[in-house]
Amino acid sequence: MRDSGGSTWCGIQGDEIMAGLALGGAITEGRLIVGLHSTLEEVGAVARSAKHTLSGELFLLDHKPTSQAIEASAAGDKAFVVDPERLGMGQVDEGMLKRIGAVIHPHGQMPNKVHAKMLVADGDRGIISSGAFYTNKGKRDDWFDLAVTVNGETARRAEALTRTTVSGDTAAFQRAAKEAAAVGVYMNDPAQGVLELAPQMRNMIENARHRLIIAVKRTDSPEFQKLLQTARDNGVDVTVHQRMTKALHGNIIVADDHAYVGSAMLNRRGLEGSGSSGRKSRELGVVVKGQLTDQIVAALEHHTNPAALAEADAAAAAAAPRGGSLLTRRNVLIAGGVTAAAGGAGAIAYSRR
């Protein structure tokens, strides 16, 4: 679901200390998008809206309608940072990118990794996702991923991360990373001397005072376990969901009234900048607060609650017309006062199959 104007201004709140939680910038308004298909729909809409520039971070891209939307975009200036390994494996639509004359920057060389996922149009409207623009022939239909829209100044600063990298100006990229962090968009790129996301994730866990909810695909960082134990010792209510099913793919940290959503896992590459093999990973995420945090918690609660999933299945089956599509069960919110009908700023978009 989109607001009537097709985009929503993402409010920002700069350096702050709230309830004992020391943070940089945080997005306060915008739209939470739940699930792969709604994410891909929004990515396509962003591409179609571009008139001048289209910029992105591509880990994987195999979704044909998304590729077609990028190819059909009216933007005359297209630039993408892509993963060198996936590009070589054919898991990014390199042919389409070459046909449209896009500047393709296979950032670094192996073993470096581009794991960020983002698309921004005209420095004004964009989307940052925890999941890739990749269906793997339908095998990821029910994967639980989240995305957040970025607009206005937030989108402009997010776009600058891609543009300064493509230009090869490391100093400009480092400045862009600090400016993006000030409005709630955080990047790790240790190959270029940037670690804005890693300390933010650590700070959220370390400084939580009341609640800490974590959903993560992978954790192999000893530091993460130490941080969790410290939180428990401090009396924080700690809940960890670690890939109960293959469908849990998104990376989420909820610390009091703030939440992180992004590509970085709570492993050594995410928290420390590089893995045990020394592989350096370019990661991207957002920190939100307020209503968006509440919606992330509601989405996660329903995804991890078997009773809610059964209720979602029944409700979707009853609501769908004969022969029509069903709401993907793991990406439907039934309770919690959060409904697609809310619309406007802060509305959730739902995946359909």
N, C-alpha and C positions, 0 to 999 in steps of 0.2 A: 504494500500500500504506500502511496506517495501523497504528500500534501498537494493542495491545489496548484501550487506554483511549480511543482516538480522538484523543488529543493527546499531545504530548511536551513536557516542560518544556524551555525554551530556556535553558541556562546562560549567564551573562554574566560578562565579565571587564572590570573597569574600567580606568582610565588606566594605561597600561603602556608600557614600552620593551622590545621583544623583538628580539634579533638586530640591533640598530641601527635598527629600524623604529619610529618614534614614532607611536603611535596612541592614539585614545580607546578607547571600549568596543568589544567584539567578541562576537558570539554564538558560543558554543562547542558547543552541542548543538542538535538540532532535526532537521528533515527537509528534504532537498533534493528539489525536485520538478522533473522534467525534462519539458518539453513542454507544449503548449497544453492538451491534453485532460485530463491529470492535474491541471493547474493549475485548470481549470474545475471538475473534480470536487471538488477541495478547497475552492474558493470556495463551491460549493453546500453542502458539508458544514458549512462555517463558518456560512453563513446559517441552515441548518436547526438548528444547535446553539444559536442565540441565544435567550435567554429574556427578556432585559430591554432590552439595547441592541444596535444594529447600526450600525456606522460604517464609512465607506469613502471612498476616493479613486477617482473614476471618470474615466478618460480616454475610453474607449470601452466600450459595453456593448450587444451585439446578440445574445448567446447566450441563446436562449429558456429552456432549463432553468435557467440561472443566474438570469435574471429571475424565473422562477417560484419558485425557492428563496427569493429575497429577498422576494418578495411573500407567500409562505406562512410566512415566519418569524414565530415567536411574539413576537418582540421588539416592545414597544410604543413604543419610542423609536428611530427610525431617522434618521440624518443622513448626508449625503454632500456632499463637495466635488466639483464637476464642472467640466469644461472648458467655458467659455462658447461657444466656437466649435462644438465637437462637439455640444453641447446644441442649438444653433440649427440644426445640419445634420441633426438627427434620428438621430445616431449613438450617442446614449445613450437608453435606454428611459425617456424622461421620463413617458410615460403611466403606466407601472407605478409609478414613484416617486410620482407625484401620487395614484394610487389608494390607496396604502398610507399616505398622509399623511406621507411623509418630508420632513424639512427639506432642501431642495435649495439649496446655496450655489454659484451660478455664480461662482466665485472671480475677482474682478477683472473687468476688461472687456478686450476685444480691444485691443491685441495680446497681452495676457497669456495664458499657456497653463498648464493643469493637465495635467501628463504623468505624475503619480504613479498607482500602481496598488496598492490595498490594500483588504482587508476584515477587520474585527475584530468579534468577537461578545463582548459582555459584558465587554470589557476583559480578556479572559482567553485567547482563542484567535483567531489570525488568520493571514493570509498576505500577504506582500509579494512582488510579481512584477515581472520586467523587461518582461513582455508584457501587453497589454491583455486584457480579458475579451471578446474580439471574434474571431469566426471569419471574417468577410467572406465568408459563404456557402461556407465550406470552403476558401477560398484560402490560409488560414494553417495548415492542418493539419500541415504538416511544418516549420513555423518553429521554430528553435532558440531557446527562451526558458527561463529558469530562474526558480524561485520558492523562497522559504524560509518555513517556518512560524515563527510567533512565538507564545509562550505566556506565561502568568503575568505577571510584572512587565514583561517586554519588550512584551507585547501591550498592557498598560495604558498604557504610555508612548507606544506607537505610536498608540493610539486618541486620546490627548489631542491629538495634532497636528490631527486632524480636528475634534474637539469644540471646541477653543479657536478654531479658524478660523471655524467655524459661529457661534460665540457673538459674533464680532466683537471679541474682546478681544485686541488685538495684543500687549500686554505679556505676557499669559498664554501666548499662542502662542510667543513668543520664549523664555520660560522652559521651555515644554514641549519645544521643539526641542533645547535644551541637555540636558534630562533624558533625552530619547530617545537622543541621541548618546552619552551615558554608558553606554548598554546595547547599542550597536551598530546603532541605527536613525538614519539621517542624512537630513536634508531640506535642500533649497534652496528658498527662497521669497523672492527679492529684493524682491518687491512688499511684503512685510511685514518686511523688514530681516533676513532669516535666510539665512545661507550656511554651513551646517554640512557639507554633502556635498562641495561644491567643494574646500575645502582638504583634506579627508580624501582625496579622489581624488588630488590633487596630491602630498600627503605620501606616499601609497603608492608612486607612481611615483618620486618624487624620492629616497626613502630606502630603496628595495630594495637589498639587498646581494648576493643570489645569483641569483635568478630573477625575471623579470618577464614574465608572459603576459597578453596583452590581446586581447580579442575585442570588436569594436565595430561598430555599424552605420554610424556616420558620424563623421568627424573633420575639422573645419575650423578648428581652433584652432592658431595658430602656437606658443602656449605648449606644447601637447602635443608637437609635434615637437621643441622644445627640450628638454623633459623626457626624451624618449626618447633623444636624442643624449647627454645628460648621463649617463644610465644606461649606455649603451654605452661611453662614455669611461671610466666607472668599473669596467668589466669585468663588468657584470651580463649574464647570459644573457637576451637580449630576444627574444621571439616576439610578432608582431602578426598577428592574423587580422582582416582588415577585409572583411566581407561578401563572402566568396568566392562565395557563392550568395545568392539572395534569402532563403533559409531562415535565414541567420545574423542573428538579430534581437536577441538578448540582449546586454547590456552587462556585460562582465566584466573585472576587473583582479585578477590573482593576483600578489602581491608577497611572496616568501618563503613564510611559512606563513599569511598572511592573504589573504582574497579579498573583493572587492566584487561584488555583484550588485544591479542596480537599473535605474531608468528613465532615468537621466542618461547621455547619450552623451558621448564625449570631444570634444565640439565647444565652441564658445564659450558656448552656453547652459549646458552641463553644468559646464565648468571655470571659467567666468568669471561666470556668473549671468545673462547676457543675450547675445543674438546680435547680429550686425552691424546688424540693423534696430532694435535696442533692445528686442526682445520678451523679456519676463521669464518664466521657466518654473519652475513648482513641480515639483520632482523628489524622488524618494524612493528610498532604497536601504539595504541592510544590509551590514555588514562581518562576516565570519565568520572563524574560525580553526580549526586542527586538522583533524579528520576531515572536516568539511564542505568545507574547502579541497581536501583530497585528492579528494573526490568531484566537485567542480567541475572540477578538472583532468582527471580521468578522463572525465567527460562531454564536455568540450571536445575532448580528444584523439580520442575516437571520432567525434565529429561532423565533425572535420576530416581524418579518415584514410579515404581511399577504400577501402582493403583492409578496414578494420573495418566500414565501411558495407556492403560486399558480404557480409561474414561475417554481419552482423546480418540482412540481407535473407534469406540462406539459412537461418539459424537460425530466424527468425520464420516463414518459409514451412513449414519442417519441423515446427515445434512446434504451429502452429495447426491445429485440426480442420477438416475439409472444411466449407466454408460459414461458418467462424468468422472472427473479426476477427484481423488481423495486428498485431503490435507495430509502431508507426510507426517506420520504419527509422532516421530521424535522431535518435530519442529512446530508443534501446536501447543499453544497455551490456552487452557480451558478456564482455570480459576485464577485467583490472585488479583482480580480487578483490572487485569491488563488485557485489553481486547483490541483486535484489529480495527474495530469501529471507532476507536479513540481518535485516529487521524492526526494530522498536523505534527507539530514539533513533539518529539518524544514517542511517536507512534512506532509500533513494531511492524515489520514486514514479515509475512509468513511464507514458508515454502509450500509449493503445490507440486504434485506429481502429474 
